[in-house]
Amino acid sequence: MGGPHLSIFLVLHVLCVLLALLEYGPRNTRASASTACAPWCPPQSTCVNATACRCLLGFISSSGEIVTSPSESCDDINECGPPLLVSCGKLAECQNTEGSYKCLCSSGYTLVSRTTQFGNKSQNMCEDVNECASGQHSCHKSTHCLNIQGSYKCSCRPGWKPAPGSPNGPVNTICEDVDECASGQHSCHNSTSCINIPGSYKCRCRPGWTPAPGSPSGPNSTVCEEIFPAWTPPPGIKSQSLSRFFEKVQNLSRDFKPASPQDTIKNLIKSLDKLLEDPGDLEALALPDRHRVATHLLSQLEEVLRTLAKAIPEASFTYRSPSDTELSLMIREQGNGTVTVGQSLARMRLNWAEAVGVGESGATVAGIFSSRNMKKLLANASLKLDPEKKVQLEKMHEGPVSGGQPRLLSAVNTVFLSKKDMGKRDSPVDFSFSHLAEKPGPQQELICAFWKGDKDSGGYWATTGCRKLGSGNGSTTCRCSHLSSFAILMAHYDVEDWKLALITKVGLVLSLICLLLCILTFLLVRPIQGSRTTVHLHLCICLFVGSAIFLAGIENQGGQDPGPPCRLVAGLLHYCFLAAFCWMSLEGLELYFLVVRVFQGQGLSKPWLYLIGYGVPGFIVAISAAAYPKGYGRKRFCWLDTSHGFPWSFNGPVAFIILCNGVIFVTTVWKLAQKFSEINPDMNKLKKARVLTITAIAQLLVLGCTWASGLFLFSPSSHSNVLAYVFTILNCFQGFFLFLLHCLLNKKVREEYQKWAYMVTGNKYKDFATSTLSSSHNQTKVLRTSESGM
């Protein structure tokens, strides 16, 4: 009955018994043992005996490791402190766990093995995490991530700055671009323009400028040069002609096209030719200002042509303007070999390798600009001789030598290279200049000279560093150790003759003494008073004042341009000597009235004498000064300037007076010869010849014919030593001659002198009168020596 059911029941019964044995077996065992477990052991502990429990590893109770009271518990031990019971090493942190702990790398560090934790210090292998490289950062895109030990920071890149009002923490900075151009925080050269770009800037050449050859060409270090450099008027010069010229230059600069520099060069040369051909008010400038303008034009023109030549694509360029101004340019790459540059007016021969400046790159330019019209601005310029040349000339002429007024024979030739010549070159350059064929005269020489600017005089011709190699057929070859503006000059050398200077000073001093005696005689000797004596007196006064001024102030001290004192001296000399000649003309008129019209009344009245003697020279000087006030004074002497024919304001009246007096002289001699034959027919031929000779010599000296020798000395090129000595002796001793003729050879004057001498020595006048009475009656009444000028 239930066989299967019985089997199942038995199985279940067995299972129940086994479970009961498993559940109660240990307790029975402990209970059976002498040390049974306490049923109250807290969690995280193990039974020790019936009265004690032990906390597991990593736990502890309030009484320690053993728990003896049911009220106690086993709590987790915090090994990570404090106090710290374990060590994880550097760059790591301890983290407590239930019943234990673990070591983790500090923030910003990770294990080399890329695991997450380790057990103790010996297992520490932490290293820095590069958040910037791994992308584990939160930097804004406007910033730059910078890795640091254990972390990173966000900073602004160069050329950026923190944006105003934005977060500015180490990891949340927001930046904006710095405008270096607007703020001035750039290093662009002043020849460039600054252009701002995000985080930086760049320097770019301005329109019309190009990077300079050999200069840095980086974005922030570019150096440029103007294709058409700025050309402004010289400071301190006021001239409408010059202003109009520079307006044209500015228009050429504004309209300049880099593709056609040749057209700009041609128009520039034409504009300069127009200025030089018609200088206008430039000619009215003072000499230093005119030379200063010429210096400025030459130097700036050289700079402009040098710059424009670099933009010419061809290898050479030659241009001749309608005014015969010539320009020749050669543009070549660097190299060696001798080349010749030039045109019909000038040529240059040089080694091309020496034409390249140190550190210069790109094509090299050599050019010659020749202008004939520049002579107008350089007129009357002085010449400063090279010291060695001066020593040679002084040895040759045996006396001090100075450069006289040079004359330009050639065009003014400006020579330049692509690099500005700043001084003496390593090897000299040979030039050949065409010029007017002219043979040098006495004390003259063809020289190679160059123009040198000067702050005081504006500029002058110099010879230092240049020497002449040869000359012939209207061409001269020069060798110079530098580049500049060259020309061929005809130099006249002023040679100081010490003998002539001594004669001049001694003669003038003697003349001043004699003229003073003449003036006192004509004022004090009553027997000779008359209209002719009045003429003699004022003639001597004019000569005395003129000679004194000449002796004291004829030399322009320093050799500079004449100042007001020198101009005043020149004006006074002009007036005094013209007045002397006017009184000499009155001598002739008085002689004419005395001899030719002796029976037709007396001569001119005193008012007319004064009007002619002092009024006519004053009128001539006033007209001359008003027409050309700068004509008074020279560089060396305070006399009339040679420009504009100004010396003829003196030479013309003098020549006219000498011519008139010559006519009067011939007429008087002829009339005297007739009167001698009529009044004394028994006079022998010898006495007649003697009287005529004395009369002729007297009139020759008194009427100023001695100055006729000076008419041959107007041109410096015609100087003659013989004429110079004759002119100097006759004129410097003119006072002595006047004293001799009008005083010592005049009987009445001699008698008055004797009277004064006896009075001074104490003798009685009665003895003097008795001794002279008989002789006075024997004098002829016809030949009145006191009235005839003998």
C-alpha positions, 0 to 999 in steps of 0.5 A: 500500500503505499510503497512509493509513498513510503520511499519518499517519506524515508528520504525526506526523513533522512534529510531532516535528520542530516540538517539537524545534525549540521545545525546542532552539531557544533554547539553540541561540540562546544557545549561539550567542550570545557571552553564554550563560545560566548553567544554575544560576540559582536560583528567583525569578531571571532569567538575566543571562549565563552567570555571573550571575543577577538576583533578581526584584522583592521578592527578594534574595540574601545578596550582593544583587540579583545572584547569581553562585554556584549556592549562593546563593538569592533570598529574599523581602524582608520589607518590613514590617520591621524595619526598616520599608521601607514605611508604611501610615499611621495605624490600619493594619498592614503584612502581608508577602506572597511577593515583596511586601506589603499594608496592612490596617486595624488590628483594630477599623477598616475601610476606608471602601470596605469593601475588605480591603486597600490598597497604601500610605499614600496609599490609607489610609482606615481608620475605627473599627468600631462593634462595639456598633451592628453587633452585632460584640461579645460583651457579656453581656445584663446589660451595656452595650456601649460603643464605643471607638476600635478596640474596645469594652468591656462595662460595667454599666448604672446600677443594676447592679453586677458579679456577685460571682465572675463574669468582670470583664474589659472584654469579658466582664463579667457584672452583677447588679441593685443593690437601692437600697432595701436598700442605702439608695442611693435618694433617696425622700422619707421620706413614701414607700416605696422599691420596687426594680425591675431596674436602678432603683427607684421611690418610692410613697406609703405606704398612707393617704398621697397625693401632695402637691399641687404636689410633684414626682411623678416615680418617684424624687421623689414627695412624699406627705402623710398623709390622716390625719396622725399626731397624738400627745400633747403631750410632757411632759403626763401625763393619762389623759383625754388618753391615752384621747382619743389612743387613739381618734384612733389607732383612727380613723387605723387605720380610716380609709377614703379613700372616706368622710373625712366619717365620720372627721371626725364621729367625731373631733369627737365624741371631742374634744367628749367630752374637753372636756366631761369633762376629768377630770385635765386640770383638775388640771394646772397652768395652763401645762400646761393651756394647752399642751394647748389649744395642741396640740389647736388646732394639730394639729386644724387640721392634721388637718382641713386634710388630711382636707378635701382627700379630701372629694369634695363642694364643701362640708361642714358638720357640727354635733355634739350638743355644738353644735361646728360645722365648715364646709368649702369645697372649690373649684378655684382662681379669683377672687371673694369667698366667704363660709365659715361657720356659725351661730357664725362666718363668714369673707369672703375673696377666693378667689384669696388663699386659694391658696398660692404654687405650690399646685395642685389644689383649695383648702380653707377651713374654720372649726371652732368649739368652745364646750367649749374654754373649759375648757382656756383658762380664766384665760388672760392677755391681752397687748395690742397696743403701739398699743392699750396706748398708746391705753388709757394716754392714755384712762385717764391711767395705766399699763394692763395686760390684766386677766383676760379672759372668753370670750364666744364659741366658740373659732373655728379658721380655716384654709386648704389652705396653712398660714398662716405669717404676715401676709397680703397683704390682711386677712380679715373675720370675724363671730363670734356671742357672748353679748350683754353690755354692757361695764362701766367699764374694760371692752371687747369685743375681737377676740383670737387664741390664741398658743402660748407655751413658758413659759406655754403660751399667751395671748390676743393682739390684734396684727394684729386690730381690731374693726370693729363689734359689736351684737346678739350679733355682732362683726365683726373684721378680721385680717391673719393666720389663727389661733384667734379669740374675742371677749373681754370684757377688763377693763383694770387701770389703775394709779392712781398716787395710789392707789398712793402712798396705799397705800404712805404709809398702810402705812408710817405704819400699820406705825410706829403698830402698832409703837408700839401693840405696845410700848405694850401690852407696856410700859404696866403700868396698862393690862394686862388681857385687853382689852390682850392682844386689842389686842396680838395684833390689832396683831401680826397687822396689823403682820405682814400689812401688812409682808408686803403691802407687801413681796411683794403684787406678783408680779414679772414677771407670770408664773404664781405660783411657790412664793415668791408662793404662800407670800406669799399663804398668809401674807397669808391667815392673818395677815388672818384672824387679825386678823379673829379677834382683831377678833371677840374685841374684840367679845366682850370689849366684850360682856362688859365692857358687857353682862355687866359684873356677870356675870364677866370674859371669856375666858381667855388660852388660849381667846383664843389658840385662837380668835385663832390656831387658827381662821385656821390651821384655815381656811387648812389646809382651804383649802390642802388643798382647792385648793393652786393657789388661792394666787397670781395673775399680778399679785398674790400673793393668792387665785386667783379660780377655783373660788370660792377667794376665799370662803375669806377673804371668807366668814369675814370677812363672818361676823365683820363681821356678828357684830361689827355685831350686837355693835356695835348691842347695845353702843351700845344698852346704853351708852345705857341705862347713861349714862342710869342712871348720870348722869341730869343729863348733857346731850344734847350730851355724851351724843351726843358720847360715843355718837359717839366710842364708835361710831366707835371700835368701827367702826374697831376691830371691822374694819367698815372692811373692809365697803367691800371686800365691794363690790370682789370682782368686777373688773367692779364696781370703783368709784374712790370705793370703792377710795379709801375702802377703801384709806384706811380700811385702810391707815391702820388702824394709825394709827387703832388707835394714836390710839384705844387709845393717844393717847385713853387717859388712862393711856397719855398719863400713861405717855407723859408720865412717859417724856417727863419721865424723858427730859428730866430733870424730877423725877417728883415734880413730874409726880405733883403736877401730875396728882394733882388731875385724876385724882380728878376722873375718873368711875369709870363711864366708864373710858376705858381699859376702854371702848376710847376 
